[in-house]
Amino acid sequence: MSNTAKSSRDLRDCLIRRLRQEFPAPAVTMDSLALQLQRLIDAGGDRLPPPGGGNTLERWRMLADVASHDLGLVKLFEGHTDARAIIGEWNAQACLPAGGRIGTWAAEPPFAKVSIGTDSSASNDQAPVRLDGRKAWCSGAPILSHALITAWQGEYQRLVLVELDQPGVTVSDEGWDAVGMAATASVDVLFDGARGTLIGPPEGYLQRYGFWHGGAGIAACWFGGARRLAESLRAKASRKDDPHLNAHLGAADVALASAAALLRESADWIDANPRRDAWLVAERTRAKVEQVVEQVIHHCGRGLGAGPYCRDPAFARMVADLPVYVRQSHAEHDLEGIGRQIASSETSRWEL
């Protein structure tokens, strides 16, 4: 192991150990998430290697470790670090707010759209613009300082960095009635003449190599949550020699090992091919980790029984949060896309 890799691992271990000591159970309030996110930022834990920059796996390891501690926290941490990576990808680091907590809000449901005002004639990167409209599923909105959002300038989607504590920005209490991931407060945010700064060119969110690098990184968060649940199986099996419990633990181990192997392979591929389309790599990785999450939840339920669901706050919160988080996957829609591409390929994709 290189000195750089060891230093990164030591920093991860130290940060996660401190968080678990101070916050032994996943957060149930926004204030707790805000405090933990700020702890990570202040300690430099958000200075992750950029995806595709040669050390993608180290980036994903940090995401997985934070997820194993608290899925609500990693939802905000991943969004914050994704915003930093996107802003860096468009060479707009000068726009980064020092010490700020940044969200990445790119959902585009038909009932919520933000437009760049007609009085905002600027089209060049880092120009000031006016924002109007509604943004849905804005994770962490009540506790973040800034957000990198998608908005529309005519027919073009643009990225805009906006300060949330300003006139014209209203964080509502609407649009988030979830039990799982409740603490992330992924509510609707209203913009009425708010001011923001353009980041990158038109279509700068989707039309960049890093989009699918970040999409694959979400799977590392899901993996971290599944790993934490499986630790409960391992802990019980270490105290009780039960053949059925051991079988469930074995099944969870096989599933997690396969996901870890694919995550490592995908990170290596992205680092070796940072300027190639990573769509298939990301979609395969996400689909596999989603399957593994479902398998681990299944085996935890059958192997552990009702006890941890009712008496272990950390387990109960994790098992409630994880299915909600994984629904960022588009399930069979994504599998259909993978199948369509494989069917049109002239070469085998399954060589050893």
N, C-alpha and C positions, 0 to 999 in steps of 0.2 A: 504494500500500500504506500502511495506517495505521501510526502509530508503534507501536501495540500489537501488530499483526500482525508487523511487522518485529522487534520485541523477542522475540516468541515464536519466530519462525524462527531468529533469532540464537542463542537459548538452545538450541533443538533441535540446530542445527548444531554448536554448541560441545560439548554433551554427547555427541553421537554421535561426533564427531571424537575426543574424549578416550577414549571406550570402545574405538574401533577401534585407536587407538594402543597402548593398554595390553593389549587383548585382540584380537589380529588375526584369530583364528579362533573360530568358535562354541564355546561351552563344552561340555566333555565330563564335567565333574564338578559336583556340587551346590555345592561350596564356591566355585567360580568364579561360578556364577549368583548365589549369595548376595552375593558381593562386588560384582558389577556392579549388582544390584538395589539394594543399599544406597547405592552411588555415586549412582544416579538419585534416590533418596529424599532423600539428604543435600543434593543440589544443587537440590532443589525441582522436579525434573523430573516428579514425580508430581502436582503441583498443576495438573492439567489442567482446562480449561473443562468444566463439567458438560454432558452430552449434552442437547440440546434447549434449551440456555441462550442460544443466539444465536451460538455459535462452535464448533459441533460439528465442522466440518471441521478446525479447528486441533487438536482432540483427536485426530481420526483421523490427521492427519499425523504426530503424535508417535508414535502406535501403529505406523504404517507404517514410520517411520524406525527405531524400535527393532527391529521385525521384520526389516528389511533387514540389521541388524547380527547378530541372533541370535534365532532363533525360540523357543528354550527360554527365553531371557530375556523376550521379549515375552509368552509364555504366563503367566509369573509377574507381569510388570509390568501386563498387562491385567487380571488377576485382582485385583491390589492396587488399581489405579485404579478398577475396577468396584466393589469394596467401598467405597471412599471415596465414590463417586457414590451408591450405594444408601443408605449411612448418611446422606449429606447429603439425599437425597430424603425421608427420614423424619425430618429435623430432629433427628438424634441425634449431631451432630458432637461433643458433649461426651464421647461414648464412644470417640472415635478415640484409639488409643494413639499418643503422641508418638514419632515416629521408627520405629514398628513396621512390620514387613513382614506384610501381611495377604493371605490368600488368600480367594477366593470359591469355596466348594464346594457346588454345588447339584445334583449328579448324584443321581438317585433310582432306581438299578437295583433290581429286586425282591429281590436277595440282600443288600442293605445298607440299613439304615434306622436312623436315630437318633430316639429318643423323648425327649420332655421328661417327667421323672419325675412320678409321680402325687403326690409330695409337693410338687411345684411348682405350687401353686394359682394363682399370679399369672398374669394374662392381660394386664396393661397393659404398654405400651411401656416399655423400659428396666428391667424388673423382673428380679431374679436367678432363674435356673432351674437344675435339675439335668439332665444329659444322660447317656443310656445308649444303646449300640448301636454300629453300624459304619457308617462313611462311606467310600464307594469313590471312586477316581480323585481323590485329594486332591493336586493339583499343588503341588509345593514343600513338602510337609509337613515334611521333615526340617530345613528351613532358615527357615521362617516363624515369626513370633512369635505371630500371631493368625490366626484364620479366621472368616469370616462364613459360616455354614453354614445349610442348611435342615434342620429337624427337625420332628417331629410332636407336636402337643399334642392328643391325641384324634384327631378327624377333620380337624383344621386343620394346614396347613403353616405353620411360623413361621420367621422369621429369627433366628438367635442368634449373637452375637459371643462367641467363646471364646478365652481365652488358652491357648496350647498347652503352655507350660512350667508344668504344674501336675499334682498327683496326679490320677489318673483319666483321663489322656490318654496313649495309647500309639500312637506312630507305628510301624507295622509295616513289614516288608520284603516284604509280600505285594501281589499285584494289579497289578504293573507289570513286564512282561517285554519291553517294547518296545525296539527298536533305534533307530528314529526317536523324537526327543524324550526319549531315555533320561535325560538329565540333569535333567529336571523332576521325576523321582521321584514320579510320581503314584500313590502307594501307598494302601492302606487305612489308616484311622485308627480306633482303638477308643476308645470313651468309656465309662467306668465310674464314674458318680457325679461326673463333671466339672461344673464350674460355668460358667455363661455368662450373658449378658445379652440379653434380648429386644430386638429392633430392629424397630420398625414393628408394624402390626396383623396379625391372622391373614390368611394368604394374601398377605402383604406382599412376597413375592418376585415372584410372577407377576402379581399384580393391581396393577400400577403402570405408568404410561406409559413409564418408563425401561427396562422390561424389553426391549422390542424396539429401543430406541435402542442399548442395549448389544449386543444380538444383531447389529445391523448393523455395529457397530464392530469385531466379530471379523473381518469381511470385510476391513477395512483392514489387519489383521495378515497375513491371507493374501496380500493384494495386495503388502505390503512384501516378503514372502518371494519371490514371483514376480518382482518387480522386481529383486531382488538376483541371481537366477539369470539373468535377461535381460541384466544388466550383463556377465556373462561372455561372452555372445554378442557384445555390442557391442564389448567389449575385443578379442576375437579378430578380429572383422571390421575393426576399425580398423587392424590390423597385416597383414591378409591380404585381398587383393581377390579373393574367391572368389564366383562368382555364386550357388552353392547356399547358402553361408553367409549371404550377404546376403539371400537369399529367406527363410531361417529367421528372421533378425533382423527383417526386415520383417513377417513374420507375428506375431512376438512383440510388435512395436511396436503393430500394429493391435489386438491383443488387450488389451494393457495400457492403451492409450488409451481403449478402450471401457469398461474397468473403472473407470479414473480418472474418466471423465465421469459414470458412474452413481454412483460414490461421492460426487462433488461435488453432483450433483443430489439424492441422498438426504439428504445433510447439510443442504442448503438446505431441503428439504421438512420435515425434522424440526424445524429451527429456526423455520420459519414455522407449524408445526402441533404445538407441543409437547404439547398435550393431546388429540390425536387418535390413534386406533389406528394404529400404525406397522407392523403385522404384514406387510402386503403389501409395503411399501417395504423392510423388512428382508429378507424372504424372497427378493424379486427380487434384491436386491443380493448376498446371500450366494450365490444360485444362479449369478449371472453371474460373480462373482469365482471361484467354484469351477471353472467352465468355463475361465476364463482361466488359472488355475493349471495345469490339465491340459494346455492348449495350450502354455503356456510350457515346462513340463517336456518335452513331446513334442519341441518344436523345439530345445530345448537339447541333448537327447540326440542327435538326428539331425544337428544342426549342429556340435556340438563333438566328437562321438566319445567314446571311452573316457577320453581324457586327464584331464580335470578330475575325473571320478569316482574316479580312482585316484591322482592326484597333487596335487589342490587340496583341502586339508582343509576350507576354508570352503565351497566348492561342494559337496563330498561330504556334509558335515553338513547343509547347507541342503536338498539334494535328498532326503536321508533323512528329515529332520524334517517337511518341508512336507506330504507326503501324509498323515502321521499327524495333523497339526494340522487339516487340512481335513476330516478325518472327523468333526469336530464338526457338519458338515452331515449332514442326514438324506436327502440325495440325492433319489431319486424320490418318497419320501414327501412331501418339501417341494414338489417340482414338482407332484405331484398336488393338493396343497392350493391352490397358486396357480391351477392350471387349473380347479379346482372353483369358485373364487371368480370367475374371469374368465367362466366359462360362465354364471354366474347374473347377471352384470352386464347392465344394459339399455343401457349406453352404451359406445362404443368407448374402449379404453384406449391406443390407439396413434396419437394425434394428434401432429402436429409443432407 
